[in-house]
């Protein structure tokens, strides 16, 4: 036989109905004594802003929404237990530019240190490499990180030693007129240097050693002046010339000088060079051909100056020299007079 719930309830005795009512009342009272869910405090860090939010929800997404914090499509957050509650840290997506090894890369970061960014893309720094910002610097939007590769090499190479120039004044050439007695020539040396490169481009070079293999020879120029002072003695075997140069000499000869010229044609010396002012004839047994000389008249009227022994003559014997002048009239005017001959180099 089947009975409905309603029928069964109504067939209970009055005692049974009372007991049922007591049980129902007890259950209701028990339900009313269950405590409500506790609130939680969240500390939200969003860039430089700190938000303290208290809520019943346990879902961090809902917590952020309640606190009015909106996340961008690529933004993320982290959660950790803090001193005052659960800390939520919002990490905003940043765009950072990395310039390294010939490439410019645009990277997404979330404020992590620069060192982590380099590790993430496999960029390592050698001892001498440079970086534009410290490795522990937190990344920021539009930050540019520049890595400069630094390398130092020790090189050994040949290098020219440029020839210098010496200018000697005389009062034989016209003022401002000049003649090149010797063109000079560059020398050579072996150089050892530490060369530093940044991104493959040389930025510094420190020479640590040089070894001259071929000496440079100066270019020798004689130049006319209105008047040329007689040389003065300097310390040791040296004189100070009319132009202020200190000229060392090997020996001094007290001699006689005549003058010569090649009127109407271009003469050549015994050495095969063109005869011109600064070329003198000598007795090779006294002054070897090719010797460098400095000659002045002992009466102080003529500073023939720096010259080269490149010619000879049948009448040029002993301590006698023959000086080339530009014109025959100058030769006549000079005549024959005592001179002091400083032998600079034989």
Protein Blocks (a to p, Z undefined) as FASTA:
>chain_A
ZZdfklmmmmpcfklmmmmmmmmmmmmmmmmmpccdddddddddehjbccddddfbfbfk
lmmmmnopacdfkbccdddddfkbccddddddddddddeehiacddddehiafklmmmmn
opacdfklccfbdfklccdehiacdddddddddddddddddddddddddfkbcghiacdf
bgbjadddddddddddeehiafbdcdfbdcdfbdcdddddddddfbdcdddddehjdddd
fkopacddfbdcdddddddddehiacddfkopacdehiacddfklmcghiacddddfklp
acgbjaddfbdcfklghjbdcdddfbfklmmmnopaddddddfbZZ
